Amino acid sequence: MNKELFEAIAILEKEKNISREVLIEAIERSLIQACKIHFGKSDNIKAEVNRETCDFSVYAEKTVVETVEDPVMQISLKDAQTLDAHYAVDDIIQIPIKSKEFSRIAAKNAKDIITQKIREEERRSLYEMYATREKEVVTGVVQRYMGKNISINLGKADATLNENEQVKGETFRPTERVKVYILEVKSTPKGPRILVSRTHPELVARLFEAEVAEVKDGTVEIRGIAREAGSRTKMSVYSNDPNVDAVGACVGINGARVNAIVNELRGEKIDIINWSENSALLIENALSPAKVICVIADDDEKVAQIIVPDYQLSLAIGKEGQNARLAARLTGYKIDIKSETQARESGLLDEIGYDASMSGEYDDYGDIYYEDEEEFEEEFYEEEISDEQ
């Protein structure tokens, strides 16, 4: 048994994830190429490597002739019969070739062929490994900044976190571990080119899949996500089991599950609401923590008019329109928000037959979870007062 070759192939197969058969075929081709360089041609050269023992043999098939015209392809009858007296003219015989007799150039060329094949297979293996993980979340280690981009090591390959996929204000230290979403994996001559993101909405979805068992097994579905990375995310969820509370499952006991994700996103606020087939109810939920008096939704045109109490108008719109903007993206509806006074002056309340005595029904937030409702309102109103000053 060729012990050294056997062990080398076993190591490459394990560490580089390269097929044993591919490695053996590369060795066979390299031996034939070495013969071509050594003898000038290789049409009659055969190389075989035993798949079990890794013993290899190289031989030339030569035709027995009376007069030799091409010593590489032919052998004289006299010489053939010294090997075996039964040989006759036109017989094909196999002449063993000792690889040790190859020239230095031929040996180096054979080595280069094997090395090149190993590199090609390693690149292919890495590409296939990460291509299957496209659209998933992985944990990487920050390597270095490359201008405004960041190189992140994913274990066996490096990924690039481009500037436009970074959360504004986030900074990383070398060797810091961070979760990223694999956007795209491309095959290149230098190996797989992996692009990752920290801003993609699916990053949030995948983090919930990893953290919440009910989401992972399909009991709870994430129906929609609207995200402004680094600031706030709104997510609608739905339970396929009437005994499972979708929002509660995502929140966890004392907010443990959602807080773990908030920490991973470095403090980004996450609002979780119940998804509903009723578009008006869905829009109302999406606008929380603002209280809503009425929602008039046009499912064909995908537009909705929302009426809120006067003191809730600023909260419903949000700072710089963020709350309304995220609600619109989450529901897919173009949203027009009016205060109760504005709606009354425009006659909208009369059109829908609104009874002011019923307004007390809208004092509860309902079955909706917000990462921190009080903090949301306090933070918002503090910013409003600051802007006025």
Contacts in CASP RR format, 6 or more apart in sequence:
PFRMAT RR
TARGET T0000
AUTHOR 0000-0000-0000
METHOD contacts of the structure
MODEL  1
MNKELFEAIAILEKEKNISREVLIEAIERSLIQACKIHFGKSDNIKAEVN
RETCDFSVYAEKTVVETVEDPVMQISLKDAQTLDAHYAVDDIIQIPIKSK
EFSRIAAKNAKDIITQKIREEERRSLYEMYATREKEVVTGVVQRYMGKNI
SINLGKADATLNENEQVKGETFRPTERVKVYILEVKSTPKGPRILVSRTH
PELVARLFEAEVAEVKDGTVEIRGIAREAGSRTKMSVYSNDPNVDAVGAC
VGINGARVNAIVNELRGEKIDIINWSENSALLIENALSPAKVICVIADDD
EKVAQIIVPDYQLSLAIGKEGQNARLAARLTGYKIDIKSETQARESGLLD
EIGYDASMSGEYDDYGDIYYEDEEEFEEEFYEEEISDEQ
1 53 0 8 1.000
1 54 0 8 1.000
1 55 0 8 1.000
2 53 0 8 1.000
2 54 0 8 1.000
2 55 0 8 1.000
2 56 0 8 1.000
5 27 0 8 1.000
5 54 0 8 1.000
5 56 0 8 1.000
6 53 0 8 1.000
6 54 0 8 1.000
9 20 0 8 1.000
9 23 0 8 1.000
9 24 0 8 1.000
9 54 0 8 1.000
10 20 0 8 1.000
12 18 0 8 1.000
12 23 0 8 1.000
12 118 0 8 1.000
13 19 0 8 1.000
13 20 0 8 1.000
13 23 0 8 1.000
16 118 0 8 1.000
16 121 0 8 1.000
16 122 0 8 1.000
16 125 0 8 1.000
17 122 0 8 1.000
17 125 0 8 1.000
17 129 0 8 1.000
18 118 0 8 1.000
18 121 0 8 1.000
18 122 0 8 1.000
18 125 0 8 1.000
19 121 0 8 1.000
20 51 0 8 1.000
21 51 0 8 1.000
22 117 0 8 1.000
22 121 0 8 1.000
23 117 0 8 1.000
23 118 0 8 1.000
23 121 0 8 1.000
24 49 0 8 1.000
24 51 0 8 1.000
24 54 0 8 1.000
26 113 0 8 1.000
26 114 0 8 1.000
26 117 0 8 1.000
26 118 0 8 1.000
27 47 0 8 1.000
27 49 0 8 1.000
27 56 0 8 1.000
27 114 0 8 1.000
28 47 0 8 1.000
28 48 0 8 1.000
28 49 0 8 1.000
28 56 0 8 1.000
29 47 0 8 1.000
29 113 0 8 1.000
29 117 0 8 1.000
30 109 0 8 1.000
30 110 0 8 1.000
30 111 0 8 1.000
30 113 0 8 1.000
30 114 0 8 1.000
31 47 0 8 1.000
31 56 0 8 1.000
31 58 0 8 1.000
31 99 0 8 1.000
31 110 0 8 1.000
32 42 0 8 1.000
32 45 0 8 1.000
32 46 0 8 1.000
32 47 0 8 1.000
32 58 0 8 1.000
33 42 0 8 1.000
33 109 0 8 1.000
33 110 0 8 1.000
33 113 0 8 1.000
34 99 0 8 1.000
34 102 0 8 1.000
34 106 0 8 1.000
34 107 0 8 1.000
34 109 0 8 1.000
34 110 0 8 1.000
35 42 0 8 1.000
35 45 0 8 1.000
35 47 0 8 1.000
35 58 0 8 1.000
35 60 0 8 1.000
35 97 0 8 1.000
35 102 0 8 1.000
35 106 0 8 1.000
36 42 0 8 1.000
36 45 0 8 1.000
37 102 0 8 1.000
37 103 0 8 1.000
37 105 0 8 1.000
37 106 0 8 1.000
37 109 0 8 1.000
38 101 0 8 1.000
38 102 0 8 1.000
38 103 0 8 1.000
38 106 0 8 1.000
39 45 0 8 1.000
39 60 0 8 1.000
39 72 0 8 1.000
40 72 0 8 1.000
41 72 0 8 1.000
41 73 0 8 1.000
43 73 0 8 1.000
44 60 0 8 1.000
44 61 0 8 1.000
44 62 0 8 1.000
44 72 0 8 1.000
44 73 0 8 1.000
45 58 0 8 1.000
45 59 0 8 1.000
45 60 0 8 1.000
45 61 0 8 1.000
45 97 0 8 1.000
46 58 0 8 1.000
46 59 0 8 1.000
46 60 0 8 1.000
46 61 0 8 1.000
46 94 0 8 1.000
47 56 0 8 1.000
47 57 0 8 1.000
47 58 0 8 1.000
48 56 0 8 1.000
48 57 0 8 1.000
48 58 0 8 1.000
49 55 0 8 1.000
49 56 0 8 1.000
50 56 0 8 1.000
56 99 0 8 1.000
57 96 0 8 1.000
58 96 0 8 1.000
58 97 0 8 1.000
58 99 0 8 1.000
59 94 0 8 1.000
59 95 0 8 1.000
59 96 0 8 1.000
59 97 0 8 1.000
60 72 0 8 1.000
60 94 0 8 1.000
60 95 0 8 1.000
60 97 0 8 1.000
61 92 0 8 1.000
61 93 0 8 1.000
61 94 0 8 1.000
61 95 0 8 1.000
62 73 0 8 1.000
62 74 0 8 1.000
62 75 0 8 1.000
62 92 0 8 1.000
62 93 0 8 1.000
62 94 0 8 1.000
62 95 0 8 1.000
63 73 0 8 1.000
63 74 0 8 1.000
63 75 0 8 1.000
63 90 0 8 1.000
63 91 0 8 1.000
63 92 0 8 1.000
64 74 0 8 1.000
64 75 0 8 1.000
64 76 0 8 1.000
64 77 0 8 1.000
64 80 0 8 1.000
64 87 0 8 1.000
64 88 0 8 1.000
64 89 0 8 1.000
64 90 0 8 1.000
64 91 0 8 1.000
64 92 0 8 1.000
64 93 0 8 1.000
65 74 0 8 1.000
65 75 0 8 1.000
65 76 0 8 1.000
65 77 0 8 1.000
65 89 0 8 1.000
65 90 0 8 1.000
66 76 0 8 1.000
66 77 0 8 1.000
66 89 0 8 1.000
67 76 0 8 1.000
68 74 0 8 1.000
68 75 0 8 1.000
68 76 0 8 1.000
75 93 0 8 1.000
75 95 0 8 1.000
77 87 0 8 1.000
77 88 0 8 1.000
77 89 0 8 1.000
80 87 0 8 1.000
80 91 0 8 1.000
80 93 0 8 1.000
81 87 0 8 1.000
83 93 0 8 1.000
84 93 0 8 1.000
87 93 0 8 1.000
102 110 0 8 1.000
123 187 0 8 1.000
123 189 0 8 1.000
123 190 0 8 1.000
123 191 0 8 1.000
123 192 0 8 1.000
124 187 0 8 1.000
126 156 0 8 1.000
126 157 0 8 1.000
126 191 0 8 1.000
126 192 0 8 1.000
127 185 0 8 1.000
127 187 0 8 1.000
127 191 0 8 1.000
127 192 0 8 1.000
129 156 0 8 1.000
129 157 0 8 1.000
130 154 0 8 1.000
130 157 0 8 1.000
130 182 0 8 1.000
130 185 0 8 1.000
130 192 0 8 1.000
130 194 0 8 1.000
131 185 0 8 1.000
131 187 0 8 1.000
131 192 0 8 1.000
133 182 0 8 1.000
133 185 0 8 1.000
134 182 0 8 1.000
134 183 0 8 1.000
134 184 0 8 1.000
134 185 0 8 1.000
135 181 0 8 1.000
135 182 0 8 1.000
135 202 0 8 1.000
136 181 0 8 1.000
136 182 0 8 1.000
136 206 0 8 1.000
137 179 0 8 1.000
137 180 0 8 1.000
137 181 0 8 1.000
137 182 0 8 1.000
137 203 0 8 1.000
137 206 0 8 1.000
137 207 0 8 1.000
137 210 0 8 1.000
138 154 0 8 1.000
138 179 0 8 1.000
138 180 0 8 1.000
138 182 0 8 1.000
138 196 0 8 1.000
139 177 0 8 1.000
139 178 0 8 1.000
139 179 0 8 1.000
139 180 0 8 1.000
140 152 0 8 1.000
140 153 0 8 1.000
140 154 0 8 1.000
140 155 0 8 1.000
140 159 0 8 1.000
140 177 0 8 1.000
140 178 0 8 1.000
140 179 0 8 1.000
140 180 0 8 1.000
141 152 0 8 1.000
141 153 0 8 1.000
141 155 0 8 1.000
141 175 0 8 1.000
141 176 0 8 1.000
141 177 0 8 1.000
141 178 0 8 1.000
142 150 0 8 1.000
142 151 0 8 1.000
142 152 0 8 1.000
142 172 0 8 1.000
142 173 0 8 1.000
142 174 0 8 1.000
142 175 0 8 1.000
142 176 0 8 1.000
142 177 0 8 1.000
142 178 0 8 1.000
143 150 0 8 1.000
143 151 0 8 1.000
143 152 0 8 1.000
143 153 0 8 1.000
143 158 0 8 1.000
143 174 0 8 1.000
144 150 0 8 1.000
144 151 0 8 1.000
144 174 0 8 1.000
145 151 0 8 1.000
146 160 0 8 1.000
148 163 0 8 1.000
149 160 0 8 1.000
149 161 0 8 1.000
149 162 0 8 1.000
149 163 0 8 1.000
150 160 0 8 1.000
150 161 0 8 1.000
150 166 0 8 1.000
150 172 0 8 1.000
151 158 0 8 1.000
151 159 0 8 1.000
151 160 0 8 1.000
151 161 0 8 1.000
152 158 0 8 1.000
152 159 0 8 1.000
152 160 0 8 1.000
152 161 0 8 1.000
152 178 0 8 1.000
152 180 0 8 1.000
152 196 0 8 1.000
153 159 0 8 1.000
154 194 0 8 1.000
157 191 0 8 1.000
157 192 0 8 1.000
157 194 0 8 1.000
158 194 0 8 1.000
159 180 0 8 1.000
159 182 0 8 1.000
159 194 0 8 1.000
159 195 0 8 1.000
159 196 0 8 1.000
160 193 0 8 1.000
160 194 0 8 1.000
160 195 0 8 1.000
160 196 0 8 1.000
161 180 0 8 1.000
161 196 0 8 1.000
161 197 0 8 1.000
161 198 0 8 1.000
162 195 0 8 1.000
164 199 0 8 1.000
165 183 0 8 1.000
165 195 0 8 1.000
165 196 0 8 1.000
165 197 0 8 1.000
165 198 0 8 1.000
165 199 0 8 1.000
165 200 0 8 1.000
166 198 0 8 1.000
166 199 0 8 1.000
167 198 0 8 1.000
167 199 0 8 1.000
167 229 0 8 1.000
167 230 0 8 1.000
167 265 0 8 1.000
167 266 0 8 1.000
167 268 0 8 1.000
168 229 0 8 1.000
168 230 0 8 1.000
169 230 0 8 1.000
170 198 0 8 1.000
170 230 0 8 1.000
170 266 0 8 1.000
172 178 0 8 1.000
178 198 0 8 1.000
179 203 0 8 1.000
179 207 0 8 1.000
179 264 0 8 1.000
180 196 0 8 1.000
180 197 0 8 1.000
180 198 0 8 1.000
180 203 0 8 1.000
181 196 0 8 1.000
181 197 0 8 1.000
181 198 0 8 1.000
181 200 0 8 1.000
181 202 0 8 1.000
181 203 0 8 1.000
181 206 0 8 1.000
182 194 0 8 1.000
182 195 0 8 1.000
182 196 0 8 1.000
183 195 0 8 1.000
183 196 0 8 1.000
183 197 0 8 1.000
183 200 0 8 1.000
184 194 0 8 1.000
184 195 0 8 1.000
185 192 0 8 1.000
185 193 0 8 1.000
185 194 0 8 1.000
185 195 0 8 1.000
186 192 0 8 1.000
186 193 0 8 1.000
186 194 0 8 1.000
186 195 0 8 1.000
187 193 0 8 1.000
197 203 0 8 1.000
198 229 0 8 1.000
199 227 0 8 1.000
199 229 0 8 1.000
201 225 0 8 1.000
201 226 0 8 1.000
201 227 0 8 1.000
201 233 0 8 1.000
202 225 0 8 1.000
204 225 0 8 1.000
204 227 0 8 1.000
204 233 0 8 1.000
204 235 0 8 1.000
204 261 0 8 1.000
204 265 0 8 1.000
204 270 0 8 1.000
205 222 0 8 1.000
205 225 0 8 1.000
205 235 0 8 1.000
207 261 0 8 1.000
207 264 0 8 1.000
207 265 0 8 1.000
208 215 0 8 1.000
208 222 0 8 1.000
208 235 0 8 1.000
208 250 0 8 1.000
208 257 0 8 1.000
208 261 0 8 1.000
209 215 0 8 1.000
209 216 0 8 1.000
210 216 0 8 1.000
211 257 0 8 1.000
211 260 0 8 1.000
211 261 0 8 1.000
212 220 0 8 1.000
212 249 0 8 1.000
212 250 0 8 1.000
212 252 0 8 1.000
212 257 0 8 1.000
214 220 0 8 1.000
214 239 0 8 1.000
214 244 0 8 1.000
214 246 0 8 1.000
214 249 0 8 1.000
214 250 0 8 1.000
215 221 0 8 1.000
215 222 0 8 1.000
215 237 0 8 1.000
215 249 0 8 1.000
215 250 0 8 1.000
218 240 0 8 1.000
219 239 0 8 1.000
219 240 0 8 1.000
219 241 0 8 1.000
219 244 0 8 1.000
219 249 0 8 1.000
220 237 0 8 1.000
220 238 0 8 1.000
220 239 0 8 1.000
220 240 0 8 1.000
220 244 0 8 1.000
220 246 0 8 1.000
220 249 0 8 1.000
220 250 0 8 1.000
221 237 0 8 1.000
221 238 0 8 1.000
221 239 0 8 1.000
221 240 0 8 1.000
221 246 0 8 1.000
221 275 0 8 1.000
222 235 0 8 1.000
222 236 0 8 1.000
222 237 0 8 1.000
223 236 0 8 1.000
223 237 0 8 1.000
223 238 0 8 1.000
223 275 0 8 1.000
224 235 0 8 1.000
224 236 0 8 1.000
224 275 0 8 1.000
224 330 0 8 1.000
225 233 0 8 1.000
225 234 0 8 1.000
225 235 0 8 1.000
225 236 0 8 1.000
225 330 0 8 1.000
226 233 0 8 1.000
226 234 0 8 1.000
226 235 0 8 1.000
226 326 0 8 1.000
226 327 0 8 1.000
226 329 0 8 1.000
226 330 0 8 1.000
227 233 0 8 1.000
227 234 0 8 1.000
227 326 0 8 1.000
228 322 0 8 1.000
228 325 0 8 1.000
228 326 0 8 1.000
229 268 0 8 1.000
230 265 0 8 1.000
230 266 0 8 1.000
230 267 0 8 1.000
230 268 0 8 1.000
231 268 0 8 1.000
231 269 0 8 1.000
231 322 0 8 1.000
232 268 0 8 1.000
232 269 0 8 1.000
232 270 0 8 1.000
232 271 0 8 1.000
232 322 0 8 1.000
232 326 0 8 1.000
233 265 0 8 1.000
233 268 0 8 1.000
233 269 0 8 1.000
233 270 0 8 1.000
233 271 0 8 1.000
233 326 0 8 1.000
234 271 0 8 1.000
234 273 0 8 1.000
234 286 0 8 1.000
234 326 0 8 1.000
234 327 0 8 1.000
234 330 0 8 1.000
235 250 0 8 1.000
235 270 0 8 1.000
235 271 0 8 1.000
235 272 0 8 1.000
235 273 0 8 1.000
235 330 0 8 1.000
236 272 0 8 1.000
236 273 0 8 1.000
236 274 0 8 1.000
236 275 0 8 1.000
236 282 0 8 1.000
236 285 0 8 1.000
236 286 0 8 1.000
236 330 0 8 1.000
237 246 0 8 1.000
237 247 0 8 1.000
237 249 0 8 1.000
237 250 0 8 1.000
237 272 0 8 1.000
237 273 0 8 1.000
237 274 0 8 1.000
237 275 0 8 1.000
238 246 0 8 1.000
238 274 0 8 1.000
238 275 0 8 1.000
239 245 0 8 1.000
239 246 0 8 1.000
239 249 0 8 1.000
246 274 0 8 1.000
246 275 0 8 1.000
247 272 0 8 1.000
247 273 0 8 1.000
247 274 0 8 1.000
247 367 0 8 1.000
247 368 0 8 1.000
247 369 0 8 1.000
248 369 0 8 1.000
249 257 0 8 1.000
250 257 0 8 1.000
250 258 0 8 1.000
250 272 0 8 1.000
250 369 0 8 1.000
251 257 0 8 1.000
251 258 0 8 1.000
251 272 0 8 1.000
251 369 0 8 1.000
252 258 0 8 1.000
258 270 0 8 1.000
258 272 0 8 1.000
258 369 0 8 1.000
258 371 0 8 1.000
261 270 0 8 1.000
262 268 0 8 1.000
262 269 0 8 1.000
262 270 0 8 1.000
262 371 0 8 1.000
269 371 0 8 1.000
269 372 0 8 1.000
269 376 0 8 1.000
270 371 0 8 1.000
271 288 0 8 1.000
271 289 0 8 1.000
271 326 0 8 1.000
271 369 0 8 1.000
271 370 0 8 1.000
271 371 0 8 1.000
272 368 0 8 1.000
272 369 0 8 1.000
272 370 0 8 1.000
272 371 0 8 1.000
273 285 0 8 1.000
273 286 0 8 1.000
273 288 0 8 1.000
273 368 0 8 1.000
273 369 0 8 1.000
274 285 0 8 1.000
274 367 0 8 1.000
274 368 0 8 1.000
275 282 0 8 1.000
275 285 0 8 1.000
276 282 0 8 1.000
276 285 0 8 1.000
279 297 0 8 1.000
279 299 0 8 1.000
279 304 0 8 1.000
279 331 0 8 1.000
279 333 0 8 1.000
280 295 0 8 1.000
280 296 0 8 1.000
280 297 0 8 1.000
280 304 0 8 1.000
281 295 0 8 1.000
282 331 0 8 1.000
283 295 0 8 1.000
283 297 0 8 1.000
283 304 0 8 1.000
283 306 0 8 1.000
283 327 0 8 1.000
283 331 0 8 1.000
283 333 0 8 1.000
283 335 0 8 1.000
284 292 0 8 1.000
284 295 0 8 1.000
284 306 0 8 1.000
285 368 0 8 1.000
286 326 0 8 1.000
286 327 0 8 1.000
286 330 0 8 1.000
286 331 0 8 1.000
287 306 0 8 1.000
287 308 0 8 1.000
287 316 0 8 1.000
287 323 0 8 1.000
287 324 0 8 1.000
287 327 0 8 1.000
287 335 0 8 1.000
287 337 0 8 1.000
288 365 0 8 1.000
288 368 0 8 1.000
288 370 0 8 1.000
289 315 0 8 1.000
289 365 0 8 1.000
289 368 0 8 1.000
289 370 0 8 1.000
289 373 0 8 1.000
289 376 0 8 1.000
289 377 0 8 1.000
290 308 0 8 1.000
290 312 0 8 1.000
290 315 0 8 1.000
290 316 0 8 1.000
290 323 0 8 1.000
291 308 0 8 1.000
291 309 0 8 1.000
291 312 0 8 1.000
291 362 0 8 1.000
291 363 0 8 1.000
291 365 0 8 1.000
292 306 0 8 1.000
292 307 0 8 1.000
292 308 0 8 1.000
292 312 0 8 1.000
292 316 0 8 1.000
292 362 0 8 1.000
293 307 0 8 1.000
293 308 0 8 1.000
293 309 0 8 1.000
293 340 0 8 1.000
293 354 0 8 1.000
293 359 0 8 1.000
293 362 0 8 1.000
294 306 0 8 1.000
294 307 0 8 1.000
294 352 0 8 1.000
294 354 0 8 1.000
295 304 0 8 1.000
295 305 0 8 1.000
295 306 0 8 1.000
295 307 0 8 1.000
296 304 0 8 1.000
296 305 0 8 1.000
296 306 0 8 1.000
296 352 0 8 1.000
297 303 0 8 1.000
297 304 0 8 1.000
297 333 0 8 1.000
298 304 0 8 1.000
302 332 0 8 1.000
302 333 0 8 1.000
302 334 0 8 1.000
303 333 0 8 1.000
303 334 0 8 1.000
303 335 0 8 1.000
303 336 0 8 1.000
304 331 0 8 1.000
304 333 0 8 1.000
304 334 0 8 1.000
304 335 0 8 1.000
304 336 0 8 1.000
305 336 0 8 1.000
305 338 0 8 1.000
305 348 0 8 1.000
306 316 0 8 1.000
306 335 0 8 1.000
306 336 0 8 1.000
306 337 0 8 1.000
306 338 0 8 1.000
307 338 0 8 1.000
307 339 0 8 1.000
307 340 0 8 1.000
307 343 0 8 1.000
307 348 0 8 1.000
307 349 0 8 1.000
307 354 0 8 1.000
308 316 0 8 1.000
308 337 0 8 1.000
308 338 0 8 1.000
308 339 0 8 1.000
308 340 0 8 1.000
309 339 0 8 1.000
309 340 0 8 1.000
309 359 0 8 1.000
309 362 0 8 1.000
310 339 0 8 1.000
310 340 0 8 1.000
310 341 0 8 1.000
312 339 0 8 1.000
313 337 0 8 1.000
313 338 0 8 1.000
313 339 0 8 1.000
314 380 0 8 1.000
314 381 0 8 1.000
314 384 0 8 1.000
315 323 0 8 1.000
315 377 0 8 1.000
315 380 0 8 1.000
315 381 0 8 1.000
316 323 0 8 1.000
316 324 0 8 1.000
316 337 0 8 1.000
317 323 0 8 1.000
317 324 0 8 1.000
317 337 0 8 1.000
318 324 0 8 1.000
318 380 0 8 1.000
319 380 0 8 1.000
319 383 0 8 1.000
319 384 0 8 1.000
324 335 0 8 1.000
324 337 0 8 1.000
327 335 0 8 1.000
328 334 0 8 1.000
328 335 0 8 1.000
338 346 0 8 1.000
338 348 0 8 1.000
340 349 0 8 1.000
340 359 0 8 1.000
343 349 0 8 1.000
343 354 0 8 1.000
344 350 0 8 1.000
365 373 0 8 1.000
370 376 0 8 1.000
END
